[in-house]
């Protein structure tokens, strides 16, 4: 049965209309219509985001927080308005808790430098999971190396699920922080973050969630999650690159020293000393990515206009359909079969290197990701150097799955 034939099972979701909002699909790749299955690496932008950035650049640009002149005030209002939009999206209590960063990576580095390092000493531990992206490993390794702390890594099973009991057993009086993905980028596993937060908080341990792969598939409610820090990137939720967010619990952010010094993060400076700015600006040294923040707010508005729950349901349908279709292909092995997954499908095919697969698919206009996905410990666990990964966004539909399957058949012909 083709994916299109399975359409009867799909919920009503107007993917054609959604797709029409994304001008990238007007172009062809290698003479074929674009089948974009790499949204987990970076999602495409709708016209609304492109227009919001263009409007800012054309009509509003000036530096923020500085000028008394009209443009500066309008730019400041738009930038701070974007912060309020993010606050509502995450259901944070206050805009003081929303810090703009370059992305998830910088948000995690901020916490590693300003929260973890001052608190860590020899014998202290940070607990991670085996599922982490390098962005949620390396900053902690650097903090540990500088302070004498150590990292403890909670294991996963063959399905790519966290071994929760073993994770819990790692929480001890020495644990200073738990830092874990909300959703694994390599496998799609949705981690049991509510249980993780509850187990850590029962021992007084703060929790950082890396939401880079979770937010695009239905948003996040930081109050419901109860986490202390939450990080995500604009470009994975249909916004611009170079902008992201760190949510931090206000009480913790207040205690933290700034991690970068410069303009905007101060109230007054003299050679005798400096008084730092209030939250959230204490953590935003220098001229920020103003257009990025505005574009991010437009992306959130766009996602909200389709409805995060509808997007999630649509993507789950695509994931189920694609998984069923791919499993019929000879020699294909799905890597990551957790009970709860976001719309990310990692796989290998016997006898075909993932990079060759990626190249052949590209000739067919099908963009997938191949490699270690910046999650080498996950690849090691499965004894692999690389996988092929198809990931789905709000603009994908069953035709994309048909094209993926057809291109995989072609790869079989070439290598078979
Ligand atoms: N964490 C996860 C789970 C990711 O998927 C990514 C991006 N691939 C990152 C962190 C890093 O995000 P960025 O490169 O946007 O900072």
Boltz pocket constraint, residues with backbone or C-beta under 6 A from the ligand:
constraints:
  - pocket:
      binder: B
      contacts: [[A, 40], [A, 41], [A, 102], [A, 103], [A, 104], [A, 105], [A, 106], [A, 133], [A, 135], [A, 136], [A, 181], [A, 183], [A, 184], [A, 185], [A, 210], [A, 212], [A, 213], [A, 233], [A, 373], [A, 374]]
      max_distance: 6.0
